[in-house]
Amino acid sequence: MKHLYSGKTKDVYELKDGNYLLKFKDDVTGENGVFDPGANSVGLSIEGAGKAGLKLTQFFFEKLKEKEIPTHYVDANIEQQEMKVTPATVFGEGLEVICRFRAVGSFLRRYGKYAKEGQALDSFVEVTLKDDERNDPPIGRDALDMLGILTKEEYEVLENLTKEIAQVVKDELAKKDIELYDIKLEFGRNKNNEIILIDEISGGNMRAYKSEQYIEPLELEKLMLD
């Protein structure tokens, strides 16, 4: 297989069959040694984080497959910390799509004049550009269309898929009395130009709470799958 590039939390390889292989690392995003799913840099390395992230990702992608929600997932090898996926092209140089059920994190930092911490939000979808230099600026539907990143029609598909996927995750967490506050997702286009979910769904890209206490990514995997 051919090494394509190294990301913050995963290495990406191209396989001979045309699919890609994602190798999960133990690095997680954060700042000053504190985990933060919305951070732009690797903040720390947690032993077992890669395997835990992949196990949870496999669990959620299998759930989405049952519901016929389009993703890039093919299969996973937990011991090798690897996931096989179909090829997909990203929008522009990459978008992050956040679905928010409560006001925390960057939402609260930006809108704290009006929002209270933990305030309930109605599946609020927010799109940001992957741009570390500019701290992943939020961008709206019209600007995405004008800049040629995403058409208005594609935005509607993206928004609906985000809400649907986030609700699946929220419902699964609720079965363990865990509440999803927000989740960060990534999307791309497959070879048929269909919008599909890519990357991962793990504790590393969501904020989940139990009895109003934040659950660390490794702990979330244990609570969900043990």
N, C-alpha and C positions, 0 to 999 in steps of 0.2 A: 504494500500500500504506500501511497505517496503523501508525505506530510504537507499540508496546505498552509496552516498557520496556527499560532498559539494564541488563545484568548485568555481573558483574566481567570476563568474558572474551568476552561476546557481546551484540549488540543483537538484539531480537526484534520482528518486524513481522508484521502480519496481512495476508494476501493476499486479493484479491477472490474467488478460488476457494474460500476457506474454510480453506486451508492456512496454515502459518506459514513465515516466512523467518528463519533464524538468520544473522546477519552476524558472522563471526569477527573478533575484534580481536587486536592484537599484545600485549595485556596478559596477564600470567600471575600466578597467585597465589604469594605468598611473604611473607617477612618480612626486613626490613633488606637489601633488594636481593638476597636469595637465594631461588631458586625452591623452592617446597614445594607439592606437589599437594594437601596437606591443610589449607593455610592458609586463613584466613577473609577475607583481604584481598588486594588487588592489590599485589604486592611490587615488580614491575618490568615494563618493557615491552621486548620483544625483537623487533627487526625481523624479519619473516618468520614469526613464531610463529603468527599466525592462519592463514596459508596452509598451513604445515606441519601444524598441528592438523587442518585440514579435509581435507587429502590423506590423512592417516592414518585419520581418522574415516570417510571415504568407503571406504577400503580395507577396514576392519573391518566396516562396515555391509553392504557388498556380500557379504562372507564369511558374515555372519549371515543375510542374505537367501537365500543358496544353501542354508543349513541350515534354512530356514523358522522361524527364531527371530524372534518378533514385535518390531518396533521402529517408531519414528515416521519413519524415513528414507524420503524419496521420491527425491530426486536432489540433485546438488551442482554448483556452478559454481566451480571452483578459482580462476580468475582474479579473479572478483568476491568471493571469500572468502565465498560464500553457500551455505547448505544449505536445501532445501525439506523441510518435515516436516509430518506430519499433526497435528491438534490432540490434546492430551492434558491431563488434569487431574492435578495432583500429589497426593500423600498429605499431608493436613494442609497445612502451609506448605512442604513439601518434605523429602524424606529423602535421605541419601547412604548407599549400600550399598557396603561395602568387602569385597573378597575378598583374603585374605592367604595367601601361600604361604611367606613368611619374616617373622620378627619384626624389623621396622624401624619408624621413624616413631613415631606416637602410641601404637601397640601397645607398643613397647619402653619409651616414657616412662612408660606406666601400669603395665606388668607387669614392669619390669626387675628386680624383686626375685626373680622366678622365671624369666624368659626371658633367654636369651643373644642378643646381637645377631646377626642373620642365621640364627637357629635356624629349622629347617624347620617349617612349619605345614601342616596338612592342609585346604587350601581353606577356611580359617576365615572365616565370613561375619559381619560386624559392621554393625549399622545405627545411624546417628546422625541426630539431628534437625538440620535446617538452622536454626541459631539462633546467629548471630554473637555476640549479647550473652552467651550462655552457653557459648561455645566448642564448638558442635555436640556436645552431650552424647550418649553412647551410650545406646541404649534397647533393651530386650528384647521378645520376642514378646508376652508377657502384658501388659506395660505399653502397647504399641501398640494392643492389642485393647481394653483397659480405657479408654483415652483416646479411642477411636473413630477412630483414625488408619488402622488396618489390621486386618482380621480375622485370626484365627489361620490360617484356610484360605488367605487371601491371602499371609500371611507364608511359608507353605510354598512357594507358587508363586514368590514373590520370591526366596527362598533358592535354590531349584532353578535358576531362570533365571540368577541371579548366578553360581552355580558353573559352569553350562553355558557362559555367555558368557565368563567368565574363562578357562576351559579352552581355548576357541577362540583367544582372544588369546595365551595362554601357548604353545599349539602353533605358532601362526604365528611368534611371536618365536623359538621354539626352532629353527626352520628356518634362522635367521640366527645361531645360536649365542648368542642373547640370552636371559637368564632373567628372567621376570616375578616380582618380589617381592610387589607388591600392586597392586590396581587399584580405583579409585573409580567406581561406576556410579550412574546415576539412573533411576528408573522412574516411570511414571504409568499412568493408565487411559485407554484410547481411548474412542470414542463407544459401542462395544459393551461397555464396562466390562471389557475384557480388559487384563491387566497387560502393558505393553510397555516396552522400553528406550527412554529418551529422552536428550537432551543429546548428548554426544560420546564418542568413544573415541580418545584421542590421548596423546601423551607428557605432556601437561599433567595427566592424571589417573591416571597410573600411575608406579610406580618399576620401572625395568628396568636390568639390569646385564649387562655382558659382561666375562668374566674378573674378576669381583668388583669391577669399576669401574662406578660409576653413569653412566648415559647421559643427557645433557641432552635435553629434548624435541626440539629442532631436529636434533640428531645422530641421535636415534632414527628420525625420519622419513627421513633420508638413508640410514641403514643398512637400513631396511626396504624402501624404494621405489626407490632408485637402482640 
